[in-house]
Amino acid sequence: MKAAKLFAGILAVVFGFGVAACCGPDNTTEIKKTEIINQPTVGQQLEDLEKAYKNGAINKEEYEKTKKGILEKASPAEKK
């Protein structure tokens, strides 16, 4: 009888760990937070764009078009 209780207790613990492993915290949340943190600011994007233009990597038309797109996507707080 003690063996059956011991087995039931062990089974309950193993089952509990199994449920916790599949239904535990969502690790993708950390990845998403990191991705957001690592996104360049509007200012950094504009600086990089200007460097590309000055170095001849893009022409004036590409520079203006991309700059306009960056500024249109920026939130009002970032435009200030």
Steps between C-alpha positions, in 0.01 A plus 500: 500500500787738581652424161176602325489830692866565426444424133195730491700778665788467255255489209332820625835681527609387152164602355526839673842565347369395160211745517727778624741440214240521225289774653767705674600857424515608137869542414417675173403807702865555589599468136240754397616745768858463382402559138321821593792624708748430220307696236684814393345835589376736232806717560734204455321395181535853361868515594566165333308611192701822477826304531390271218421801282829676578696181432332460162313181589170661399408790273311819590165361384539185714611711795197730483253214447638296790522804729136581430401140580690502830338825607151385400534183710631691803265565788433865591722471809798389288458782247570768762 
